[in-house]
Amino acid sequence: MGILNGVSDVFLKFFELMEAEGRELRKNTAALLLGGVLFFVAGCLATAGAALILFGTYRLMLPTLGGALACLATGALALAAAASLFAFAYKRAAENFPARQNEVANEPDKNAETDASPDKDVRENG
C-alpha cells in the first residue's frame, strides 16, 4: 500500500498546485482586463482630443486660408504628427525587441576602420 499512498500524495499535491495556480491566474487576469479597459478608454479620449485639436486648427485657419487650403494645412499637420509618432514608436520597438537587438549588435560599425584600410597598412609598416 506504500506505493498507492505515494501516488495519491503526488496527485493531491498536483491538484493543490493547480488550484493555487488557478487562483493566481484569476487575480492576474482581472488586473490585465482592468488595464486593458483603462488603456482603451485612454485611447478613445486621446483620439477625441486629437480630433478636437485638428478641428480647432481648421477653424483657426478657415478665415485666412479658405476651406480647401485650411483642410490641406490641417491634414498636413496631422500627417506630420502621425509620421513622427510612427518613427518614435518604430525606434522604441527596435530598441526593445530582443531579435532586433541581436541584429543591431551583429551589424558592423560603419565608422570603424576595416582591416583593409590603407591607413592601417601605412601605420604598421612605418
C-alpha positions as CSV (number, residue, x, y, z in Angstrom):
1,M,0.0,0.0,0.0
2,G,3.0,2.3,0.2
3,I,3.2,2.9,-3.5
4,L,-0.5,3.8,-3.7
5,N,-0.1,6.3,-0.8
6,G,2.8,7.9,-2.6
7,V,0.9,8.1,-5.9
8,S,-2.1,9.5,-4.2
9,D,0.1,12.1,-2.5
10,V,1.5,13.1,-5.8
11,F,-1.9,13.5,-7.3
12,L,-3.2,15.5,-4.3
13,K,-0.1,17.8,-4.4
14,F,-0.6,18.3,-8.2
15,F,-4.2,19.3,-7.8
16,E,-3.5,21.6,-4.9
17,L,-0.9,23.3,-7.1
18,M,-3.3,23.6,-10.0
19,E,-5.9,25.2,-7.6
20,A,-3.3,27.7,-6.4
21,E,-2.2,28.5,-9.9
22,G,-5.9,28.9,-10.9
23,R,-6.4,31.5,-8.2
24,E,-3.3,33.3,-9.2
25,L,-4.4,33.3,-12.9
26,R,-7.8,34.7,-12.0
27,K,-6.2,37.5,-10.0
28,N,-3.8,38.3,-12.8
29,T,-6.5,38.1,-15.5
30,A,-8.6,40.6,-13.6
31,A,-5.7,43.0,-13.3
32,L,-4.9,42.6,-17.0
33,L,-8.5,43.2,-18.0
34,L,-8.7,46.3,-15.9
35,G,-5.5,47.6,-17.5
36,G,-6.9,46.8,-21.0
37,V,-10.1,48.7,-20.3
38,L,-8.3,51.7,-18.9
39,F,-5.9,51.7,-21.9
40,F,-8.9,51.5,-24.3
41,V,-10.6,54.4,-22.6
42,A,-7.4,56.5,-22.6
43,G,-7.0,55.8,-26.3
44,C,-10.6,56.9,-27.0
45,L,-10.0,60.1,-25.1
46,A,-6.7,60.8,-26.8
47,T,-8.4,60.2,-30.2
48,A,-11.2,62.6,-29.3
49,G,-8.7,65.2,-28.1
50,A,-6.6,65.0,-31.3
51,A,-9.8,65.3,-33.4
52,L,-10.8,68.4,-31.4
53,I,-7.3,70.0,-31.8
54,L,-7.4,69.3,-35.5
55,F,-10.9,70.8,-35.8
56,G,-9.8,73.9,-33.8
57,T,-6.8,74.3,-36.1
58,Y,-9.0,74.0,-39.1
59,R,-11.4,76.6,-37.7
60,L,-8.5,78.9,-36.9
61,M,-7.1,78.7,-40.5
62,L,-10.5,78.9,-42.2
63,P,-10.9,82.7,-42.3
64,T,-7.4,83.3,-43.6
65,L,-6.8,80.4,-46.0
66,G,-10.3,79.4,-47.1
67,G,-11.9,76.0,-46.8
68,A,-9.8,73.9,-49.1
69,L,-6.4,75.2,-48.0
70,A,-7.4,75.1,-44.3
71,C,-8.3,71.4,-44.8
72,L,-5.0,70.7,-46.6
73,A,-2.9,72.5,-44.0
74,T,-4.7,70.7,-41.1
75,G,-4.3,67.4,-42.9
76,A,-0.6,68.0,-43.4
77,L,-0.1,68.8,-39.7
78,A,-2.0,65.6,-38.8
79,L,0.2,63.5,-41.2
80,A,3.4,65.1,-39.9
81,A,2.3,64.3,-36.3
82,A,1.4,60.8,-37.2
83,A,4.7,60.2,-39.1
84,S,6.7,61.5,-36.1
85,L,4.8,59.2,-33.7
86,F,5.3,56.2,-36.0
87,A,9.0,57.0,-36.2
88,F,9.3,57.2,-32.5
89,A,7.3,54.0,-32.0
90,Y,9.5,52.2,-34.5
91,K,12.6,53.3,-32.8
92,R,11.4,52.3,-29.4
93,A,10.3,48.9,-30.7
94,A,13.6,48.3,-32.4
95,E,15.4,49.1,-29.1
96,N,13.2,46.9,-27.0
97,F,12.6,43.9,-29.3
98,P,15.2,41.2,-28.5
99,A,15.5,39.8,-32.0
100,R,16.2,43.3,-33.4
101,Q,18.8,43.9,-30.7
102,N,20.7,40.9,-31.9
103,E,20.6,42.2,-35.5
104,V,21.8,45.6,-34.4
105,A,24.6,44.1,-32.3
106,N,25.8,42.0,-35.3
107,E,25.8,44.8,-37.8
108,P,29.3,46.1,-38.5
109,D,30.1,49.6,-37.3
110,K,30.1,51.8,-40.4
111,N,32.5,54.3,-38.7
112,A,35.0,51.7,-37.6
113,E,38.2,51.0,-39.6
114,T,38.4,47.8,-41.5
115,D,41.5,45.6,-41.8
116,A,41.9,46.5,-45.5
117,S,42.2,50.2,-44.6
118,P,45.2,51.8,-46.4
119,D,46.0,54.0,-43.4
120,K,46.4,50.9,-41.2
121,D,49.0,49.4,-43.6
122,V,50.9,52.7,-43.5
123,R,50.9,52.8,-39.7
124,E,52.0,49.2,-39.4
125,N,54.8,49.5,-42.0
126,G,56.3,52.6,-40.6
